[in-house]
Amino acid sequence: MDTAQSLNQISIILYWICLGVYSTYWLFGFTPWKLRFPILLGIVLLHIAAIAIRGISIEYFPLTNKFESFNAFAAATFIVLLIYTKTESHIYRMSFFGVGYAFLVAAILFPKGLSYAPPLMLTIWYILHVPLSFFCYALWVSAMAAAVARYFTSGEKKPYDQIIDSGFQYGLITFSISMIFGGLWGYVAWGSYFLWDAKVVWSVIIWFFYATCLHLDYWQEAKRFKPPMAIVGFVILIMTYVGTSFLIGSSHSFR
């Protein structure tokens, strides 16, 4: 077995270990912050190491197939969860965690062998575009989880409103930067900044949707629609990220 195959096997073993340890977070997630934070931090660091080793094995950024895509998105979700892990609401934390965990489990369904990047991915713009997209998705998942927690929690709602607003704002900023890099990648890969492609069209749709969510602040009576829109936005997110690959088909689809 050559070095690349050996490193890939190590990364796969670490993936299974991470999956097992993440599973215990369904219990540890309900413990005090001083316990749950270091546990989640340790798992996330191990997860990042697994992804990094896989990248070393192919000598490129490890986002070349569906397994790596779902695995990386799960990692981005858990990283953002670390930022908000002090939030006391179990409903928020576990809803947020549940989405990342679902994608980590779904990654099992896809081949885990070595996969090398095709020529159209061999550009810095791709490396900048995709991870930023995952982090903005994670921020929007955070907004959705806060909206769900808001509906099922009595008492003070302001902390959830702040998380929703942060998800909308920082998610849109991150996604806007990602789209700029995506346009540059598109020009290098396909000779055009914009394509009538399912992924691109849905990316424009989701950008306008969350831009609208931000502008609700300028209409006092519309602010109450922000929590339900955070949930609707999650549905649009799933369609943009997953639906365009599995239901419609796109030139952006991973193998």
N, C-alpha and C positions, 0 to 999 in steps of 0.2 A: 504494500500500500504506500503510495507516495505521500509527500508532506501535505499537499492540498487535501487529499482524502482524509488523512489523519486529523487535520485541524477541523474539517467539516464534521467528522464523527464526534469530536470533542464538543463542538458547538451544539450538535443535536442532543448529546447527553446532557449538557447544561440546560438546554431548552426544556427537556423532560423534568429535570430537577426543579427548574423555575416554576413549571406548571404545578408540580407537586407542592412546592412551598407556597406559591400564590394561593393554592386551594385552602391552606390553613388560615389565610387571612380572613376567610369567611367567619372565623372565630375571633382572631386577634383584632379584626376591625372594630369590634365592639369594646375593646379594652381602652384604658386611659391613653391619652396622647403620648405620654412618656414611654409607653410600651409599644404602641402600634406604630409610631413614627420610625424608630430605629429598625423595627422588623421590616417594614415596607421599604425603607431605604436600603437595607442589606439585600433584599430580593431584587430591587431595581438595579443595583450595582452589578449583581450577578447576571441579571438579564442583559445589561449593556455589554458585559464581558462576553457573553455568548454571541451577541450580534457582532461585536468587534472581531472575535476569532473567526467567525464565518466570513467577514470581510477580508481578513488576512488570507484566508484560504483561496479566495478568488482574486485577490490583489485589486479589489475595487470596492466601491460602496455596496453593501449587501442589500440591495433593493432591486432584484432582477426577476423575481417570480412571486406568485401568490402567497406562498409560505412566508417569505421574507417580508412581504408587504403587510400581512396581517400581524405578524410577529412584531414588526417595527411600530405599527399603529398602536398595538397593545402597550408597548413600552412607553410611547409618547403619552398615552392616557395615564399610566401609572406615575410618570414623572410629574405631570400636571396635578395629579391627585396629591402628591407629596406637598405641593405648595398649599393646598387647601386642607391638609389632613388635620389641622387644628379645629376645623369646623365641627361643632358638637353634634350636629344632626347625623344620626346613624342612617337615616333614609337617604340623605344626600351622599354620604361617603360610600355607602354600599351600592347605591344605584350607579354612581360614577364608576366604582370598581367593577361592578357587574358587566358593564359594557366592554371595558378592557379585557376582562377575563373571558368574555364570550368570544372575542376575536382571537385571543390566545388559544382557546380550545379549538376554534374553527380552523386554525392553522394546521391542526393535526391532519385535516382532510387532504392536504396538498403534498406533492412530492418534496422531499427534503434533501435530495441529492444536490451535488454541485451544479450551479447555474451561472453561466458567464454572461456579462452584459453584451447586448448586441451593439453594433457601431453607433446607432442613434442615441444610445445612453451615455456614450463616452464623451461627456462634456461637463464642465463645472456647473452649467446652468441646471442640469438634471439633478446634480447632487444638492444644489441649493433649493430647488423647487419642491421636490417630494417631501423631505423631512419637515420643511416649514408648513406644507399642507397638512401633514399629520398632526403637528402641534396646534394648528388653528382648529382642526377637527376636534381635537381633545378639549380645547377651550370651549367649543360649542357644546360638546357632550357635558361639560361641567355646568353650563348654563341650563341644559335640559334637566340634569340631576337636581339642581337647585330649584327649578320650577316644580318638579315632582315633590320634593321635600316641602316646598311652600304650601302645596295643596294638602299635604297630610300632616302638617305640624300646626298645632295651635300656638297662640302667643305671638311674639315679635316676628314680623316678616321681613324687616329691613335687612338683616344679614343675607337672606336669600336674594333679595332684590339687588344687593351689591354684587353678589357672585354672578347673577344673571347679566348685570350691566358690564361687569369685567369681561365675562365670556364674549358678549356681543362686541365690545370695543376692541379688546386685544386680539380676539379671533379675527375680526375684520381687518385690522391693521396687518396682522401676520399673513392673512390670506391675500391681501392686496400686494404685499411684497412678493409672496409666492407666485402670484399671477404674472408679475413683471418678469421674474426669472423664468416662468413657464413660457411666456411669449418669446423670450430670447432663446430658450431651448427649442421651441417650435421652429424658429427661424433657422437655427443651425441644423436641426434634424429633418425638417420638411420644407424649408424654404419659405415659411409664412409665419407671421406672428399670431394669426388666428386661423382656425380650421372649423368647418362645419362638421365637427365630430361630437359624438354624444357627451364625452367627458368635458370637452371645452364648453359646450352649450350649457350643460348643467352647472358647470363652475360659474358661468356668468349669472345663471338664475340664482344660485345660492349667494353670490356676492350681492346682488340687488336685494335679495330677501333680507340679509342681515344688515345691509345699509338702511333699509326701511325700518328695521327693528331699532336701530340707533336713533333714527329721526323721530321716533315716537315721543321722545323727551320734549319735543317742541310743541306737542299737542297734549295738554293736560289730561283730557278725557280719554286719550288713547293709551296712556301709560299702563292701565290695567290689563291691556292685551299682551304685555311683554311676556309674562309667564306662559300663556298658551302658545305664543309664537316661538318661544324657546323649544317647546315640545314639537311643534310643527317643523321647526328648523332641523331638529334631529332626524325626522323622517326624510327631509330633503337631503340632508347630509348622507344618510344611508344610500339613497338613490344615486347621489353624485359619486360616492366612493365605491359602493358595491354593485348597485343596480346597473350602472353603465358598463360594467365588465361582464356580469352574468345574465342580465336580461336584455340588454340592447346590443352590446358589442361596441368596442371603441378601439381606435388605434393606440390608445393609452393602456389597454388591458395587459396585465402581466400574463405570462405563460402559466 
